[in-house]
Amino acid sequence: MKKLFLCMLMMAATAGARVEWKQTEATLHVHPTQTSADAVFEFTNTGDEPVSFADIKTSCGCLVAKPLKPSYAPGEKGQLVIMLNLKDRYGRQSKKVTANTLDGQKTELTVSADIPHAFTLKSPLVTWNKGDDSPEKRVLLHNPNDIPIKLLSITSSNELLPVELKTIRDGFEYEVVVVRKPGAADARAVVRIRTEPPPGLKESKLIKLYVSVL
């Protein structure tokens, strides 16, 4: 009788849906101007009942996670796609996603990426302090990567603080010239520089400078 009870417990434990993951960690290799990247986690329902995800929790608002289908039949393979937003992120990133199925199975997945800067600059702040009557300020942008990245356009949010983009070495070095027009006392502006998109993509990161006249 005891053996029969133990056998029934084992059958109950193995019955139902069961998700087996091909991998639980993914490292993304991204282009310096890329705005998002997808990590794909493959799995198989190795149980004898359909499986559905009850809840998928992310450790960061920069992640969006969703299975490609609401339910997976026994023996069916599937994918959980996790999108990482790269727009305002740089450096080493490691984020967690917890996938919970309706039958209570819980799996922690890890998405990592080393996000390079497209261009480096001394400071994103351009400031005229009181008593500074210089007509313009200059900011040097340097591409530290091995691949060329062109800067496509530049705009200022304030017509009293217009900007110009000068090419020093195409794809690698540029200079931003910010001009202070008469009447620009206490003026503020956001300068937006559009970078060249990665091959095959249309969207790319913006470089932002913040200008103020004190």
Buried (B, 14 or more C-beta within 10 A) or exposed (E): EEEEEEEEEEEEEEEBBBBEBEEEEBEBEBBBBBBBBEBEBEBBBBBEEBBBBEEBEBBBEBBBBEBEEEBBEBEBEBEBEBBBBBEEBEEEBEBEBBBBBBBEBEBEBBBBBEBBBBBEBEEEEBEBEEEEEEEBBEBBBBBEBEEEBBBEEBBBEBEBBBBEBEEEEEBBBBEBBBBBEEEBEEBEBBBBBBBBBBEEEEEBBBBEBBBBBE
